[in-house]
């Protein structure tokens, strides 16, 4: 939940971004019900998309 600061300015609207592991489906514009189970990390601005991807992988393995 946040503004995705790596891609947008501080004035961007807040969004919910969800990574569903082990699912190969296009869910854009679909309605989903989400349940928050744990807090992963604070929102951060990364210097590159590659750095963001690497952090997402760390987040996944840290919460397995």
C-alpha positions as CSV (number, residue, x, y, z in Angstrom):
1,X,0.0,0.0,0.0
2,X,1.6,3.2,-1.1
3,X,2.6,5.5,-3.9
4,X,5.3,3.3,-5.5
5,X,8.1,6.0,-5.1
6,X,10.5,4.3,-7.5
7,X,8.1,5.1,-10.3
8,X,6.0,8.1,-9.1
9,X,6.3,11.4,-7.2
10,X,5.1,12.0,-3.7
11,X,1.9,13.4,-5.1
12,X,0.8,10.2,-6.7
13,X,-2.4,8.5,-5.4
14,X,-1.9,5.5,-3.1
15,X,-2.4,2.1,-4.6
16,X,-2.4,-1.5,-3.4
17,X,0.2,-3.7,-5.2
18,X,0.0,-7.4,-4.7
19,X,2.5,-10.1,-5.6
20,X,0.7,-13.5,-5.8
21,X,3.4,-16.2,-5.8
22,X,3.1,-19.3,-8.0
23,X,0.1,-18.0,-10.0
24,X,0.2,-17.5,-13.7
25,X,-2.9,-15.4,-14.4
26,X,-3.7,-11.9,-15.6
27,X,-5.8,-10.3,-12.8
28,X,-5.6,-6.7,-13.9
29,X,-9.0,-4.9,-13.5
30,X,-10.3,-7.9,-11.5
31,X,-11.8,-7.5,-8.1
32,X,-9.9,-9.3,-5.3
33,X,-10.4,-9.6,-1.6
34,X,-7.1,-9.2,0.3
35,X,-6.2,-10.1,3.8
36,X,-3.2,-8.6,5.4
37,X,-1.2,-11.2,7.3
38,X,2.0,-9.5,8.2
39,X,4.0,-6.3,7.6
40,X,6.9,-6.9,5.2
41,X,8.8,-3.5,5.1
42,X,8.4,0.2,4.9
43,X,7.9,1.8,1.5
44,X,11.2,2.6,-0.1
45,X,12.5,4.4,-3.3
46,X,15.0,2.3,-5.2
47,X,17.6,3.7,-7.6
48,X,16.7,1.2,-10.3
49,X,14.0,-1.3,-11.2
50,X,16.7,-4.0,-10.9
51,X,17.3,-3.0,-7.2
52,X,13.6,-3.1,-6.6
53,X,13.3,-6.6,-8.1
54,X,16.2,-7.8,-5.9
55,X,14.5,-6.4,-2.8
56,X,11.2,-8.1,-3.7
57,X,13.1,-11.4,-4.0
58,X,14.6,-10.8,-0.5
59,X,11.2,-10.0,0.9
60,X,9.8,-13.2,-0.5
61,X,12.5,-15.4,0.9
62,X,12.5,-13.6,4.3
63,X,8.8,-14.4,4.7
64,X,8.8,-18.0,3.7
